[in-house]
Amino acid sequence: MANKPPALLSLLVHLHAALLFLPDHHQAAGAMYNVVRYGARPDGSADASGPFLRAWADACRSPRPATVLVPPGRFLVARATTFSGPCRSGRVTFASAGTLVARPAAESESESERWITFESVDGLRVTGGTLDGRGRALWNCKKKRGRSGHSCPAGATSLTISNSRGVEVDGVRSVDSEMFHVVVIQCERVTLRGVTVQAPADSPNTDGIHVHMSSHVAVFDARVSTGDDCVSIGPGNSNLWIERVACGPGHGISIGSLGKQQGMAMEVVQNVTVKTAWFTGTTNGLRIKTWGGSKRGVVRDVTFMDATMAGVDNPIIIDQNYCPDDASCPSSSSSIKITDVRYVGIRGSSATPVAVNLDCSRSSPCSGISLQDVALTYRNRVAKSYCRNVQGTHLGLVLPQGCL
């Protein structure tokens, strides 16, 4: 085929872009519902919650695949907004080229713990756009509370995917969430690609991606800078795959915390793979954390492989005496059993002398812990390791020399 003239090619590109943002443009792929046609203001001058929900309702009722379109602009979404299913076609896309802006917690009358939620929507795709949680007002309130004892709003997670199956989240950016940035809860078959999280290191409880009571969740190509865990894995999860995550600042990639009476008779996390991750200046790298106490549970079949540490406080850590702030700590040892955990190809530098810290439960010792091809240094020297109540093996070169 002959090459098209540059002027014609440019015209075609611009025409294609224009068609994408035409209101209610019907393509072979399905119907498109532009939120501006429903009254949303791209200058952020009015609450767009209502227009967003009306566009969603029409898309969800569509008998064929449908897209809710958010064009470029800043859209104020001033109240908790839930996009509910099930939807008629089983294929709905929420496509954004704009920024959704929250109302700061100090100005909000809502006590909801969620801001943007997709619930009971199978076959959902969420693509592009930015969520600006404007969390600084809440963070400042929490800092003042520490000094004065006054109360603060609960705060909200920016994006929640709940009770859904066959979901894709692609290219979403979350900035300054009040609490967690992205939460996947009670879902199956969810894939997150190219998610970016940005919040300062001192922002409290701002986990980047949190997975809870879900199965077959995959995370690829995430960049997370935040004040808490970059990726956190709560109880009730199985068959998770996490690959190519850049973390820092933050508290690392964490399984847990488990064992703090979260309403489950047995807290289980199993079959988890974390592959190819980079940690820069984080407080932890690869972490498993459990509370002391009688709550029963198990962490098993976990593989951490191909991770690079740069100035990380605790590159490899199992902490079965987890108790942040040393407040109301349980007096008994953890009843969560940790078994069959593999660390393969972990390298880089620790910011503290102890780079491998395996502090397991006295009543439920760790077993089947394996370190293979580990090379961690502290100030250009070999770092140290610490083990308590743990059984396992070394394979290949392991530095620091293990205490297993």
C-alpha positions, 0 to 999 in steps of 0.5 A: 500500500502506498504511503499516505501524504503527511497532510492527509495522515494528519487529517485522519489522525485528528478526525479519529480523535474528534470522533472519539469525543463526539457525544453519544457516538455510535460505533461498531463496538457499541454506544458511547455516553459522554458525561458532558451531554448529561450536564457535567462541567469540564471546568469543575464549576459544578458537582458532576456526580449526578451527570456521571450517574445518569450517563452510567445508568444509560450505559448500563441499560444498553443491550450492547457494549457501551462506554461512559466517556469522560472527555478532557477537563477537571470534573468535580465529583463532590460526593461518594459515587457508586456505579452499580451493576449488573449491566445488561450487556455484560460489557461496559467501559468507563473511559476517561481522558480527564481528571475527577476531583474530590471535595476535601474531607474538611469541606465534605458532609459525607462520612462514606469510606469510598469515593468512586466505586464500581460494584457488581459490574461483571465485564467492566473496563476502567481506562485512563484518567486521573483521580485527584482525592485532595487528601491533604486536608485530611492528612493535616487534620490527622497531624493536628489530632495527634497534637490536640486530640480533636476528631477528623473525618473518616476519609475515603478510598479513591477507587474501589472495585467491589463484588465484580468479575472479569474486570480490567483497570488500565492506565488509571492515575490516582493522586493524593487519596485521602485513604487507600488509592485503589481497592479490589474487594470480593472480586474474581479475575481482575487485572490492573495495568499501568496504574500510577499512584502519587502521594507524599511519604508522610501521607497516612494510610494511603496504600497504593493498591489493596486486594482483599477477599479476592482471587485471580487478581493480577497487577502489572506495570504499577508505579507507586509513591505513597505513605503506606504499603505500595501493594497490600494483600489482605486476608481471604486472597488467593491466586495473585500475580504481581509483576513489574512494580516500582515502589518508593516512597512507601512501606513496600509490598506487604502480605497482611496485616493478618490476625486482627479480628477482621470478621473471618473465621480463618484468615488465609492468603495463598498462591501469591507471586511477586515478580520483578519489583524495584524498591527505592528508599522504602521502609520495607521491601517484601513483607509479611506481617501478622498480629499476635493473638488467637486469630487463626490463619495461614500464609502459604505458597508465596514466591518473591522473585527478582527484586531490586532494593535501593536503600530499603530499611527492611528488604526482606521481613517477616514480622509476626509481632506487628503492632504499629505505634506500639499501642494496645499490642497483644500479649500472646504470640501470633496464631497465623501459620506461615509456610512455603515462602520463597525468596529468589533473586533478591539484590541491592542495598539495605539502609539498616544493618539487618537486611533479612529479618525473619521474626516468626511466631513462638506458637506457630513457627514459620516453616518451608522458608527458602532463600535463593540467590540473595545478595544484600549489602549495608554500606557496601558491606555484607549485611546481617540476618536475623531469625527467630522461630523459623525453619528453612533452607538456603540455595545458591549464594545467599548474602547475608549468610542465613540464620535458617 
